[in-house]
C-alpha cells in the first residue's frame, strides 16, 4: 500500500537489481527510475517530484543549485551513502530541505564491511603486483622476476583515520601480522596490538603502506599533499578508498614521477562526479603501471547494497509517513 498516491519519487541510481528496494520505494508513491542520467536529464524532469533518491557511485549528477532550483516540489533528498559530497549541503540548507543519509546510522553501517575489505584487497593487489602480472600473462609473458612483491608480516601499515572502516582495515592487517600504526587526533585507539601515533609525520616516515580512511571536511580536503609525500618512503603504497578530494592529485602525480617504485591503489578520484575524466591521476594511470584504479566499488557488494539502499529506502518511506501524520 502506498503512503499516498500523489507522492512522486525520482530515483537516479540503479536499484532494481537490489532485493526489496524498488518494492519499498514503490510503496511510497509513483517512482520513476533513471539509472544513469545526465544532470540535464534530471533538471528536465524533476520539477514536480517530491523526493530524489540517489547514490554517488556511478552517478554523473551533482545535486547542486541548478537541480535543486528545478525541483520546485522537492521535499527531501535521500542518499544511500555515508558521504554527501555529491550534494551542495549549504544550498540545500538554504532551501530548508532535509538530507537523509547514512552518515550517522551507526547500527546500519557497522554491518557494512565492503569498503574496508576492498581497501585490503587493493593493498594486497598493490603489494603483489596482481594487475600487472595478470595483464602480462594475458599478453603471453610468463616471467615472475618483474613481479616480486612484499610480504605483509614484514611491513608497517599506516592507517590515517580510525573510524568504522579504519578500525576494520587495521584488524585485517593485524591478522596478517603487520605492524599497524594509527593516526587519528579525534579517537583514542585501545585495540591491543595497534600503535597510536600523535604526529602524522611519524606515520608517513615509517609506513610501507599508507591507507586513508577519513571523511572529506575542510580539514581533510587536500590534506595529502606535496609536504606529506616528501616524508613518505620512496617505495610506499598509498591506498585510498575514502574520497579522492583528500589527495592533491597533481602533487601525487609529481611524487610518482620522481619515485618509480611508489604505488597507488585507489577506489576514488578527485571531483569524480563532475570532472573525473580530467583527473590528473587517471591520466597518469593511463601511461603508468604505478596506479591501480577501481570505479568507486568500495560499498558495491550485494550484501552492502541490500543493507544500505534498503535502509535508505525505508528511511524515505518513514519520512513521508511521519510527515503525513504531522499534517
Long-range contacts (C-beta under 8 A, 24 or more apart in sequence): 1-27, 2-26, 2-27, 2-28, 2-29, 3-27, 3-28, 3-29, 3-317, 3-320, 3-321, 3-324, 4-29, 4-320, 4-324, 5-29, 5-30, 7-50, 7-51, 7-320, 8-32, 8-48, 8-49, 8-50, 8-51, 8-73, 9-49, 9-50, 9-51, 9-52, 9-53, 9-316, 10-34, 10-42, 10-45, 10-46, 10-49, 10-51, 10-52, 10-53, 11-52, 11-53, 11-54, 12-37, 12-42, 12-52, 12-53, 12-54, 12-59, 12-61, 13-53, 13-54, 13-55, 13-57, 13-58, 13-59, 13-80, 14-58, 15-53, 15-309, 15-313, 18-305, 18-306, 18-309, 18-310, 19-306, 19-310, 20-306, 20-310, 20-313, 21-306, 21-309, 21-310, 21-313, 24-310, 24-313, 24-314, 24-317, 25-53, 25-313, 25-316, 25-317, 27-317, 28-316, 28-317, 28-320, 29-320, 36-60, 37-61, 39-66, 39-67, 42-67, 42-70, 43-67, 43-70, 46-70, 46-71, 46-74, 47-71, 47-72, 47-73, 48-72, 48-73, 49-73, 49-74, 50-74, 50-75, 50-76, 50-320, 51-75, 51-76, 51-77, 51-78, 51-316, 51-320, 52-77, 52-78, 53-78, 53-79, 53-80, 53-312, 53-313, 53-316, 54-78, 54-79, 54-80, 54-86, 55-79, 55-80, 55-81, 55-309, 56-81, 56-83, 56-85, 56-86, 56-273, 56-296, 57-81, 57-296, 57-297, 57-299, 57-300, 58-295, 58-296, 59-86, 59-273, 60-273, 60-274, 61-86, 61-273, 62-86, 62-87, 62-88, 62-273, 62-274, 63-87, 63-88, 63-92, 64-88, 64-91, 65-91, 68-92, 68-95, 68-97, 75-323, 76-100, 76-316, 76-319, 78-312, 78-313, 78-315, 78-316, 78-319, 79-312, 80-308, 80-309, 80-311, 80-312, 80-313, 81-299, 81-308, 82-109, 82-215, 83-215, 83-216, 83-243, 85-216, 85-243, 85-245, 86-273, 98-319, 100-312, 100-315, 100-316, 100-319, 102-308, 102-311, 102-312, 105-311, 106-164, 108-307, 108-308, 108-311, 109-164, 109-308, 110-164, 111-307, 112-299, 112-303, 112-304, 112-307, 112-308, 113-168, 113-304, 114-298, 114-299, 114-300, 114-301, 114-303, 114-304, 115-165, 115-241, 115-267, 115-298, 115-299, 115-304, 116-164, 116-165, 116-168, 116-169, 116-172, 116-213, 116-241, 117-168, 117-172, 117-301, 118-241, 118-267, 118-294, 118-297, 118-298, 119-165, 119-169, 119-211, 119-213, 119-239, 119-241, 119-267, 119-298, 120-169, 120-172, 120-173, 122-239, 122-241, 122-265, 122-266, 122-267, 122-292, 122-294, 123-157, 123-173, 123-209, 123-211, 123-237, 123-239, 123-265, 124-152, 125-265, 125-292, 126-209, 126-237, 126-239, 126-263, 126-264, 126-265, 126-292, 127-152, 127-155, 127-209, 127-237, 131-292, 132-289, 150-208, 152-176, 152-177, 152-178, 153-177, 153-178, 155-179, 155-208, 155-209, 156-180, 156-181, 156-206, 156-207, 156-208, 156-209, 157-181, 157-207, 157-208, 157-209, 157-210, 157-211, 158-182, 158-183, 158-203, 158-204, 158-206, 158-207, 158-209, 158-210, 158-211, 159-183, 159-211, 159-213, 160-184, 160-200, 160-203, 160-210, 160-211, 160-212, 160-213, 160-214, 161-212, 161-213, 161-214, 161-242, 162-187, 162-189, 162-196, 162-213, 163-187, 163-213, 163-214, 163-215, 165-213, 165-241, 165-242, 166-211, 166-213, 166-214, 167-191, 169-211, 169-213, 170-194, 181-206, 181-207, 200-228, 201-231, 204-228, 204-231, 204-232, 205-231, 205-232, 205-233, 207-232, 207-233, 207-236, 208-233, 208-235, 208-236, 208-237, 209-236, 209-237, 209-238, 209-239, 210-236, 210-237, 210-238, 210-239, 211-239, 211-240, 211-241, 212-238, 212-239, 212-240, 212-241, 212-242, 212-246, 212-247, 213-241, 213-242, 214-242, 214-246, 215-242, 215-243, 216-242, 216-243, 216-245, 216-246, 220-246, 221-245, 221-246, 222-246, 222-247, 222-248, 224-248, 224-251, 224-252, 225-251, 226-251, 226-254, 226-255, 229-254, 229-255, 230-255, 232-262, 233-262, 234-259, 234-261, 234-262, 235-259, 235-261, 235-262, 235-263, 236-262, 236-263, 237-262, 237-263, 237-264, 237-265, 238-262, 238-263, 238-264, 238-265, 238-266, 239-264, 239-265, 239-266, 240-264, 240-265, 240-266, 240-267, 240-268, 241-266, 241-267, 241-268, 241-298, 242-268, 243-268, 244-268, 244-269, 244-270, 244-271, 244-272, 244-279, 244-281, 245-270, 245-271, 247-281, 249-279, 249-280, 249-281, 250-280, 252-280, 252-281, 253-280, 253-281, 253-284, 256-284, 256-288, 256-290, 256-291, 257-284, 260-290, 262-290, 263-290, 263-291, 263-292, 264-290, 264-291, 264-292, 265-291, 265-292, 266-291, 266-292, 266-293, 266-294, 267-293, 267-294, 267-295, 267-296, 267-297, 267-298, 268-296, 268-298, 269-293, 272-296
